Amino acid sequence: MTTPPAGSGVPREERRRRTEAVILDAARELFARTGFERTTIRAVAARAGVDPALVMQYYVNKEGLFAAAATWSDEDQRVVTADRDELPRAALADLFSHFERVEDRAASVALMRNCLTHPGAAALMRDEVMCDRAAAVAGKMTGDEAELRAGLFAACVMGLGMARYLLEIEPVRSASHEDLVRLMEPVLRVLVDPPS
């Protein structure tokens, strides 16, 4: 997808928005497929059909481009607004949406894949993606060690995401949503409501 030429009658702000979207789509695809280290500004620019200087103009450097490309959308945050009883199902629904919805898949894979090998991606995952979600879950838990249990809750959901979408471990990869919810909900429920 290329952006319209300057004299095409499309307002400047709209051309800018389209160019940014094309660059981010290219970056998400490359970060997800080849990882942070092997993705270059030049490769992203070539994929997007723009000059590398334009990528730098919008995002300053590769870290800035990655942060923009790998940020999860705020659209699916059921776990933040869910009632305590709904937390396990909400967290699983968010996971499925982020990794299976076309608009979010590349960003989700890029962030999950690169958070294991790149400090900037790890910080983004920890401080921007997971922080609000973990705090929301902990705030709805009662009893001792709510923050620790919320962290373990997040770890379980992330582990499922890694097994299903990155490592593609069978039969986790091909399991239905219904089966995963049926088997994972009780696991997460124990962390929300631990036995006394």
HELIX and SHEET records of a PDB file:
HELIX    1   1 ARG A   12  ARG A   38  1                                  27    
HELIX    2   2 ILE A   41  ALA A   48  1                                   8    
HELIX    3   3 PRO A   52  TYR A   59  1                                   8    
HELIX    4   4 LYS A   62  ALA A   70  1                                   9    
HELIX    5   5 ARG A   78  THR A   81  1                                   4    
HELIX    6   6 ARG A   84  GLU A   86  5                                   3    
HELIX    7   7 LEU A   87  GLU A  100  1                                  14    
HELIX    8   8 VAL A  102  ASN A  114  1                                  13    
HELIX    9   9 PRO A  119  LEU A  124  1                                   6    
HELIX   10  10 MET A  125  MET A  130  3                                   6    
HELIX   11  11 CYS A  131  LYS A  140  1                                  10    
HELIX   12  12 ALA A  146  GLY A  161  1                                  16    
HELIX   13  13 MET A  162  LEU A  166  3                                   5    
HELIX   14  14 HIS A  177  VAL A  192  1                                  16    
END                                                                             
